[in-house]
Amino acid sequence: MSIWSSIIGGAAGGAILGGPIGAIIGAVAGHYLGKKMGDGLGEATEQITFTIGVIALSAKMAKADGHVSREEIDAFRQAFKVPEGEMKNVARVFNLAKQESTGFEPYAWQLAKLFHDRPAMLEELLCILFHIARADNVIHPAEMEFVKNVSDIFGFSAAQFDRIRAENLGPDKADPYEILGITRAASDKEIKSAYRKLIKEHHPDLLASQGLPKEFIDVANEKLSVINVAYDRIEKERGMK
């Protein structure tokens, strides 16, 4: 069963999470079962919670630039390969989050709490938001501000956000050193260490083991590719071996 069909399936209906994500689960599934957050969520429930959080924050980001349209939902569907038959589930969550008056902050705080011990998962969520924001080939200032505010709630420093932003602008639009989170004054040894650390922390297999749904693995692979290209550029520039 895909994560999209699970949104209104038994697993999605089986989580009393509380907060805005729990409210959306309840509204979509129609009933609550299971455990409260903090009592040991199952992997499937965490994956669904992550996914609903992504959709909800995407809806809030769509409102941030003052333009919410069907095209934005279509962009989400294309980016994450949502089967046409499951689009109604995604659209239902998207519209619920878009229409309710709560700001984005409660969703971000709830996700920050759930994945506080897995910062790579929170970083991946920021990458997913960037991926959606640039679906129209431009990241609007309001969207950039939105992602930065979510990053602050997730606990990332300004330097960490600069690295994440650079990674999501791509190797052709960002300084390769910034993508690796280092300065040009770094030694070859420091560059290699930073590169290996990023590759290890953001390897798709590790993210999957931490609860990243397979539907989002393409974004993780894209991030890994950007990191590799940035390192290759630095390696050639410096004549590193």
C-alpha atoms as a printed R data frame, in Angstrom:
    type eleno elety resid chain resno       x      y       z
1   ATOM     1    CA   MET     A     1   0.000  0.000   0.000
2   ATOM     2    CA   SER     A     2   1.385  3.423  -0.938
3   ATOM     3    CA   ILE     A     3   1.704  6.218   1.602
4   ATOM     4    CA   TRP     A     4  -0.968  8.126  -0.324
5   ATOM     5    CA   SER     A     5  -3.632  5.452   0.020
6   ATOM     6    CA   SER     A     6  -2.606  4.960   3.650
7   ATOM     7    CA   ILE     A     7  -3.532  8.548   4.468
8   ATOM     8    CA   ILE     A     8  -7.161  7.568   4.947
9   ATOM     9    CA   GLY     A     9  -6.490  3.926   5.706
10  ATOM    10    CA   GLY     A    10  -6.308  2.157   9.006
11  ATOM    11    CA   ALA     A    11  -2.819  3.411   9.888
12  ATOM    12    CA   ALA     A    12  -3.778  7.023   9.356
13  ATOM    13    CA   GLY     A    13  -6.907  6.588  11.401
14  ATOM    14    CA   GLY     A    14  -4.912  4.875  14.102
15  ATOM    15    CA   ALA     A    15  -3.015  7.787  15.585
16  ATOM    16    CA   ILE     A    16  -4.229 10.109  18.301
17  ATOM    17    CA   LEU     A    17  -1.483 12.629  17.816
18  ATOM    18    CA   GLY     A    18  -3.259 15.701  19.055
19  ATOM    19    CA   GLY     A    19  -2.325 19.078  17.639
20  ATOM    20    CA   PRO     A    20  -3.077 20.202  14.081
21  ATOM    21    CA   ILE     A    21  -1.756 17.057  12.375
22  ATOM    22    CA   GLY     A    22  -3.907 14.848  14.597
23  ATOM    23    CA   ALA     A    23  -6.893 17.067  13.820
24  ATOM    24    CA   ILE     A    24  -6.370 16.624  10.088
25  ATOM    25    CA   ILE     A    25  -5.958 12.865  10.501
26  ATOM    26    CA   GLY     A    26  -9.221 12.820  12.431
27  ATOM    27    CA   ALA     A    27 -11.026 14.926   9.854
28  ATOM    28    CA   VAL     A    28  -9.806 12.768   6.973
29  ATOM    29    CA   ALA     A    29 -10.084  9.330   8.567
30  ATOM    30    CA   GLY     A    30 -13.170 10.109  10.601
31  ATOM    31    CA   HIS     A    31 -12.040  8.423  13.789
32  ATOM    32    CA   TYR     A    32  -9.098  8.005  16.159
33  ATOM    33    CA   LEU     A    33  -7.421  4.859  17.455
34  ATOM    34    CA   GLY     A    34  -4.028  4.041  18.853
35  ATOM    35    CA   LYS     A    35  -1.523  5.857  21.033
36  ATOM    36    CA   LYS     A    36  -0.726  9.422  21.890
37  ATOM    37    CA   MET     A    37   2.383 11.109  20.620
38  ATOM    38    CA   GLY     A    38   5.292 10.308  22.859
39  ATOM    39    CA   ASP     A    39   4.031  6.816  23.691
40  ATOM    40    CA   GLY     A    40   5.950  5.145  20.867
41  ATOM    41    CA   LEU     A    41   4.495  5.735  17.433
42  ATOM    42    CA   GLY     A    42   4.845  2.920  14.975
43  ATOM    43    CA   GLU     A    43   6.960  3.411  11.868
44  ATOM    44    CA   ALA     A    44   3.931  3.432   9.559
45  ATOM    45    CA   THR     A    45   2.214  6.071  11.678
46  ATOM    46    CA   GLU     A    46   5.352  8.221  11.711
47  ATOM    47    CA   GLN     A    47   5.588  7.995   7.934
48  ATOM    48    CA   ILE     A    48   1.980  9.066   7.547
49  ATOM    49    CA   THR     A    49   2.436 11.864  10.075
50  ATOM    50    CA   PHE     A    50   5.512 13.062   8.147
51  ATOM    51    CA   THR     A    51   3.559 12.949   4.885
52  ATOM    52    CA   ILE     A    52   0.543 14.814   6.243
53  ATOM    53    CA   GLY     A    53   2.935 17.370   7.726
54  ATOM    54    CA   VAL     A    54   4.546 17.839   4.308
55  ATOM    55    CA   ILE     A    55   1.181 18.336   2.613
56  ATOM    56    CA   ALA     A    56  -0.075 20.712   5.327
57  ATOM    57    CA   LEU     A    57   3.076 22.852   5.262
58  ATOM    58    CA   SER     A    58   2.929 22.880   1.453
59  ATOM    59    CA   ALA     A    59  -0.617 24.228   1.661
60  ATOM    60    CA   LYS     A    60   0.454 26.914   4.128
61  ATOM    61    CA   MET     A    61   3.395 27.831   1.880
62  ATOM    62    CA   ALA     A    62   1.027 28.114  -1.074
63  ATOM    63    CA   LYS     A    63  -0.966 30.672   0.891
64  ATOM    64    CA   ALA     A    64   2.245 32.511   1.812
65  ATOM    65    CA   ASP     A    65   2.835 33.671  -1.756
66  ATOM    66    CA   GLY     A    66  -0.786 34.790  -2.026
67  ATOM    67    CA   HIS     A    67  -1.666 32.379  -4.808
68  ATOM    68    CA   VAL     A    68  -3.315 29.039  -4.207
69  ATOM    69    CA   SER     A    69  -4.342 27.093  -7.266
70  ATOM    70    CA   ARG     A    70  -4.998 23.656  -8.675
71  ATOM    71    CA   GLU     A    71  -1.621 23.930 -10.393
72  ATOM    72    CA   GLU     A    72   0.116 23.793  -7.017
73  ATOM    73    CA   ILE     A    73  -1.592 20.522  -6.135
74  ATOM    74    CA   ASP     A    74  -0.716 19.222  -9.598
75  ATOM    75    CA   ALA     A    75   2.912 20.218  -9.010
76  ATOM    76    CA   PHE     A    76   2.894 18.228  -5.788
77  ATOM    77    CA   ARG     A    77   1.391 15.219  -7.571
78  ATOM    78    CA   GLN     A    78   3.999 15.310 -10.324
79  ATOM    79    CA   ALA     A    79   6.938 15.849  -7.957
80  ATOM    80    CA   PHE     A    80   6.043 12.924  -5.714
81  ATOM    81    CA   LYS     A    81   4.389 10.632  -8.242
82  ATOM    82    CA   VAL     A    82   0.994 10.537  -6.574
83  ATOM    83    CA   PRO     A    83  -1.217  8.095  -8.522
84  ATOM    84    CA   GLU     A    84  -4.180  9.858 -10.097
85  ATOM    85    CA   GLY     A    85  -6.528  7.615  -8.133
86  ATOM    86    CA   GLU     A    86  -4.994  8.797  -4.835
87  ATOM    87    CA   MET     A    87  -5.016 12.519  -5.630
88  ATOM    88    CA   LYS     A    88  -8.324 12.934  -3.819
89  ATOM    89    CA   ASN     A    89  -6.639 11.957  -0.550
90  ATOM    90    CA   VAL     A    90  -3.796 14.430  -1.039
91  ATOM    91    CA   ALA     A    91  -6.171 17.187  -2.163
92  ATOM    92    CA   ARG     A    92  -8.391 16.568   0.857
93  ATOM    93    CA   VAL     A    93  -5.500 17.074   3.269
94  ATOM    94    CA   PHE     A    94  -4.182 20.034   1.255
95  ATOM    95    CA   ASN     A    95  -7.550 21.780   1.308
96  ATOM    96    CA   LEU     A    96  -8.171 21.104   4.995
97  ATOM    97    CA   ALA     A    97  -4.833 22.681   5.905
98  ATOM    98    CA   LYS     A    98  -5.351 25.538   3.465
99  ATOM    99    CA   GLN     A    99  -8.816 26.408   4.782
100 ATOM   100    CA   GLU     A   100  -8.312 26.198   8.535
101 ATOM   101    CA   SER     A   101  -7.200 29.361  10.297
102 ATOM   102    CA   THR     A   102  -4.207 27.976  12.203
103 ATOM   103    CA   GLY     A   103  -0.879 29.263  10.949
104 ATOM   104    CA   PHE     A   104   1.955 27.017   9.846
105 ATOM   105    CA   GLU     A   105   3.766 27.235  13.179
106 ATOM   106    CA   PRO     A   106   1.822 24.552  15.095
107 ATOM   107    CA   TYR     A   107   2.458 22.034  12.302
108 ATOM   108    CA   ALA     A   108   6.159 22.841  12.283
109 ATOM   109    CA   TRP     A   109   6.428 22.620  16.083
110 ATOM   110    CA   GLN     A   110   4.655 19.265  16.121
111 ATOM   111    CA   LEU     A   111   6.992 17.829  13.487
112 ATOM   112    CA   ALA     A   112  10.001 19.303  15.299
113 ATOM   113    CA   LYS     A   113   8.930 17.496  18.453
114 ATOM   114    CA   LEU     A   114   8.275 14.181  16.725
115 ATOM   115    CA   PHE     A   115  11.592 14.122  14.827
116 ATOM   116    CA   HIS     A   116  13.745 16.022  17.325
117 ATOM   117    CA   ASP     A   117  16.197 13.115  17.490
118 ATOM   118    CA   ARG     A   118  16.386 12.787  13.683
119 ATOM   119    CA   PRO     A   119  17.489 16.177  12.329
120 ATOM   120    CA   ALA     A   120  18.203 14.660   8.901
121 ATOM   121    CA   MET     A   121  14.470 13.937   8.586
122 ATOM   122    CA   LEU     A   122  13.616 17.536   9.404
123 ATOM   123    CA   GLU     A   123  16.218 18.727   6.909
124 ATOM   124    CA   GLU     A   124  14.701 16.435   4.289
125 ATOM   125    CA   LEU     A   125  11.312 18.006   4.941
126 ATOM   126    CA   LEU     A   126  12.809 21.444   4.273
127 ATOM   127    CA   CYS     A   127  14.251 20.074   1.022
128 ATOM   128    CA   ILE     A   128  10.806 18.807   0.051
129 ATOM   129    CA   LEU     A   129   9.356 22.296   0.653
130 ATOM   130    CA   PHE     A   130  12.107 23.789  -1.515
131 ATOM   131    CA   HIS     A   131  11.353 21.172  -4.170
132 ATOM   132    CA   ILE     A   132   7.693 22.211  -4.224
133 ATOM   133    CA   ALA     A   133   8.487 25.935  -4.093
134 ATOM   134    CA   ARG     A   134  10.639 25.758  -7.223
135 ATOM   135    CA   ALA     A   135   8.097 23.693  -9.167
136 ATOM   136    CA   ASP     A   136   7.319 26.834 -11.198
137 ATOM   137    CA   ASN     A   137  11.072 27.375 -11.763
138 ATOM   138    CA   VAL     A   138  11.328 30.229  -9.287
139 ATOM   139    CA   ILE     A   139  11.369 30.430  -5.488
140 ATOM   140    CA   HIS     A   140   9.367 33.508  -4.519
141 ATOM   141    CA   PRO     A   141  10.650 35.673  -1.637
142 ATOM   142    CA   ALA     A   142   7.575 34.789   0.445
143 ATOM   143    CA   GLU     A   143   8.286 31.092  -0.077
144 ATOM   144    CA   MET     A   144  11.937 31.524   0.902
145 ATOM   145    CA   GLU     A   145  10.880 33.369   4.058
146 ATOM   146    CA   PHE     A   146   8.368 30.637   4.821
147 ATOM   147    CA   VAL     A   147  10.961 27.852   4.567
148 ATOM   148    CA   LYS     A   148  13.406 29.898   6.670
149 ATOM   149    CA   ASN     A   149  10.759 30.308   9.396
150 ATOM   150    CA   VAL     A   150  10.067 26.568   9.393
151 ATOM   151    CA   SER     A   151  13.819 25.961   9.590
152 ATOM   152    CA   ASP     A   152  14.044 28.208  12.654
153 ATOM   153    CA   ILE     A   153  11.309 26.213  14.392
154 ATOM   154    CA   PHE     A   154  13.130 22.987  13.498
155 ATOM   155    CA   GLY     A   155  16.150 24.359  15.345
156 ATOM   156    CA   PHE     A   156  18.564 24.828  12.452
157 ATOM   157    CA   SER     A   157  21.105 27.627  12.750
158 ATOM   158    CA   ALA     A   158  21.457 30.416  10.184
159 ATOM   159    CA   ALA     A   159  24.604 28.720   8.843
160 ATOM   160    CA   GLN     A   160  22.819 25.377   8.524
161 ATOM   161    CA   PHE     A   161  19.933 27.016   6.680
162 ATOM   162    CA   ASP     A   162  22.357 28.729   4.305
163 ATOM   163    CA   ARG     A   163  23.813 25.300   3.467
164 ATOM   164    CA   ILE     A   164  20.361 23.760   2.966
165 ATOM   165    CA   ARG     A   165  19.277 26.713   0.816
166 ATOM   166    CA   ALA     A   166  22.422 26.426  -1.306
167 ATOM   167    CA   GLU     A   167  21.888 22.686  -1.789
168 ATOM   168    CA   ASN     A   168  18.373 23.375  -3.024
169 ATOM   169    CA   LEU     A   169  19.400 26.109  -5.430
170 ATOM   170    CA   GLY     A   170  21.567 23.483  -7.105
171 ATOM   171    CA   PRO     A   171  25.269 23.279  -8.032
172 ATOM   172    CA   ASP     A   172  24.861 25.688 -10.971
173 ATOM   173    CA   LYS     A   173  23.367 28.483  -8.855
174 ATOM   174    CA   ALA     A   174  25.195 28.140  -5.546
175 ATOM   175    CA   ASP     A   175  28.771 28.186  -4.296
176 ATOM   176    CA   PRO     A   176  29.963 24.564  -3.964
177 ATOM   177    CA   TYR     A   177  31.652 25.430  -0.675
178 ATOM   178    CA   GLU     A   178  28.368 26.740   0.707
179 ATOM   179    CA   ILE     A   179  26.641 23.543  -0.396
180 ATOM   180    CA   LEU     A   180  29.084 21.577   1.762
181 ATOM   181    CA   GLY     A   181  28.676 24.049   4.629
182 ATOM   182    CA   ILE     A   182  32.319 25.163   4.621
183 ATOM   183    CA   THR     A   183  34.351 28.223   3.625
184 ATOM   184    CA   ARG     A   184  37.031 28.564   0.981
185 ATOM   185    CA   ALA     A   185  39.545 28.786   3.814
186 ATOM   186    CA   ALA     A   186  38.866 25.152   4.728
187 ATOM   187    CA   SER     A   187  41.695 22.665   4.293
188 ATOM   188    CA   ASP     A   188  41.424 19.704   1.943
189 ATOM   189    CA   LYS     A   189  41.057 17.478   4.990
190 ATOM   190    CA   GLU     A   190  38.189 19.595   6.342
191 ATOM   191    CA   ILE     A   191  36.472 19.550   2.945
192 ATOM   192    CA   LYS     A   192  36.665 15.773   2.712
193 ATOM   193    CA   SER     A   193  35.370 15.431   6.274
194 ATOM   194    CA   ALA     A   194  32.407 17.757   5.623
195 ATOM   195    CA   TYR     A   195  31.586 15.904   2.402
196 ATOM   196    CA   ARG     A   196  31.700 12.449   3.994
197 ATOM   197    CA   LYS     A   197  29.577 13.622   6.918
198 ATOM   198    CA   LEU     A   198  26.855 14.970   4.612
199 ATOM   199    CA   ILE     A   199  26.882 11.840   2.442
200 ATOM   200    CA   LYS     A   200  26.566  9.626   5.509
201 ATOM   201    CA   GLU     A   201  23.816 11.654   7.202
202 ATOM   202    CA   HIS     A   202  21.689 12.077   4.089
203 ATOM   203    CA   HIS     A   203  22.080  8.748   2.361
204 ATOM   204    CA   PRO     A   204  18.621  7.622   1.196
205 ATOM   205    CA   ASP     A   205  18.989  4.213   2.846
206 ATOM   206    CA   LEU     A   206  19.661  5.828   6.231
207 ATOM   207    CA   LEU     A   207  16.749  8.235   5.786
208 ATOM   208    CA   ALA     A   208  14.470  5.333   4.896
209 ATOM   209    CA   SER     A   209  15.526  3.553   8.089
210 ATOM   210    CA   GLN     A   210  14.645  6.708  10.028
211 ATOM   211    CA   GLY     A   211  11.135  6.796   8.607
212 ATOM   212    CA   LEU     A   212  11.299  8.670   5.302
213 ATOM   213    CA   PRO     A   213   8.503  7.303   3.065
214 ATOM   214    CA   LYS     A   214   9.791  5.799  -0.175
215 ATOM   215    CA   GLU     A   215   7.655  8.288  -2.102
216 ATOM   216    CA   PHE     A   216  10.100 11.029  -1.067
217 ATOM   217    CA   ILE     A   217  13.332  9.164  -1.773
218 ATOM   218    CA   ASP     A   218  13.774 10.907  -5.142
219 ATOM   219    CA   VAL     A   219  14.267 14.208  -3.326
220 ATOM   220    CA   ALA     A   220  16.913 12.595  -1.121
221 ATOM   221    CA   ASN     A   221  18.688 11.228  -4.194
222 ATOM   222    CA   GLU     A   222  18.568 14.653  -5.802
223 ATOM   223    CA   LYS     A   223  20.157 16.199  -2.699
224 ATOM   224    CA   LEU     A   224  22.901 13.562  -2.722
225 ATOM   225    CA   SER     A   225  23.604 14.320  -6.378
226 ATOM   226    CA   VAL     A   226  23.972 18.049  -5.652
227 ATOM   227    CA   ILE     A   227  26.411 17.321  -2.807
228 ATOM   228    CA   ASN     A   228  28.464 15.024  -5.059
229 ATOM   229    CA   VAL     A   229  28.600 17.588  -7.884
230 ATOM   230    CA   ALA     A   230  29.670 20.327  -5.447
231 ATOM   231    CA   TYR     A   231  32.455 18.134  -4.071
232 ATOM   232    CA   ASP     A   232  33.604 17.192  -7.581
233 ATOM   233    CA   ARG     A   233  33.837 20.887  -8.508
234 ATOM   234    CA   ILE     A   234  35.927 21.676  -5.438
235 ATOM   235    CA   GLU     A   235  38.085 18.615  -6.026
236 ATOM   236    CA   LYS     A   236  38.868 19.702  -9.594
237 ATOM   237    CA   GLU     A   237  39.362 23.342  -8.588
238 ATOM   238    CA   ARG     A   238  41.909 22.374  -5.933
239 ATOM   239    CA   GLY     A   239  43.458 19.430  -7.725
240 ATOM   240    CA   MET     A   240  42.561 17.235  -4.753
241 ATOM   241    CA   LYS     A   241  43.207 13.502  -4.815
